[in-house]
Amino acid sequence: MSLESDGKAAFADQSAVRAAIRRRAKAFIDGHCQRPDLRPEAVASGLKVSLRYLHQCFESAELTVMQQIRDARLERAFA
């Protein structure tokens, strides 16, 4: 029983960490979307995480990393 509750707590912690990475990534993208070379690799590097982990953090999100970059650029263009 204890192992099961520990597993749920670890999953909740992991979800919270991934949500925090998504928030940091969105803030990074918003601050750098004017850069023509902004790609998921640059976002991962800026956040000091691997590209794979960045993509994993966005798996449960509505948008992928590249879609987030595209949307930030469009919002900036229409502002």
C-alpha positions in Angstrom: 0.0 0.0 0.0 2.8 2.4 0.8 4.5 1.8 -2.5 1.3 2.7 -4.3 0.9 6.0 -2.5 4.6 6.8 -3.1 4.1 6.2 -6.8 1.2 8.5 -6.9 3.1 11.2 -5.1 6.1 10.8 -7.4 3.8 11.1 -10.4 2.2 14.2 -9.0 5.6 15.7 -8.4 6.7 14.9 -11.9 3.6 16.5 -13.3 4.2 19.6 -11.3 7.8 19.8 -12.5 6.7 19.4 -16.1 4.1 22.1 -15.7 6.7 24.4 -14.3 9.0 23.6 -17.3 6.2 24.4 -19.7 5.6 27.8 -18.0 9.3 28.6 -18.1 9.4 27.6 -21.8 6.4 29.7 -22.7 8.0 32.7 -20.9 11.3 32.0 -22.7 9.5 31.8 -26.1 7.5 35.0 -25.5 10.7 36.8 -24.7 12.6 35.5 -27.7 10.0 34.9 -30.4 11.4 37.7 -32.5 14.6 35.7 -33.0 14.4 34.0 -36.5 16.6 31.1 -35.3 14.3 30.3 -32.3 13.6 26.5 -32.4 12.9 23.9 -29.8 16.6 23.2 -29.5 17.2 26.9 -28.5 14.4 26.8 -25.9 15.8 23.6 -24.4 19.2 25.1 -24.2 17.9 28.3 -22.7 16.1 26.3 -20.0 19.1 24.0 -19.4 17.0 20.8 -20.2 17.4 18.2 -22.9 15.4 18.6 -26.1 13.7 15.2 -25.4 12.7 16.3 -21.9 11.3 19.6 -23.2 9.1 17.6 -25.7 8.0 15.3 -22.9 6.9 18.2 -20.8 4.7 19.4 -23.7 3.1 16.0 -24.4 0.2 16.7 -22.1 -0.2 20.3 -23.3 -2.5 21.6 -26.0 0.4 22.8 -28.2 3.8 21.4 -29.1 6.9 23.5 -28.5 7.0 24.6 -32.2 3.3 25.4 -32.2 3.9 27.6 -29.1 6.7 29.4 -30.9 4.5 29.9 -34.0 1.6 31.3 -31.9 3.9 33.7 -30.0 5.2 35.0 -33.3 1.7 35.4 -34.7 0.6 37.3 -31.6 3.6 39.6 -31.8 2.9 40.2 -35.5 -0.7 41.2 -34.9 0.0 43.3 -31.8 
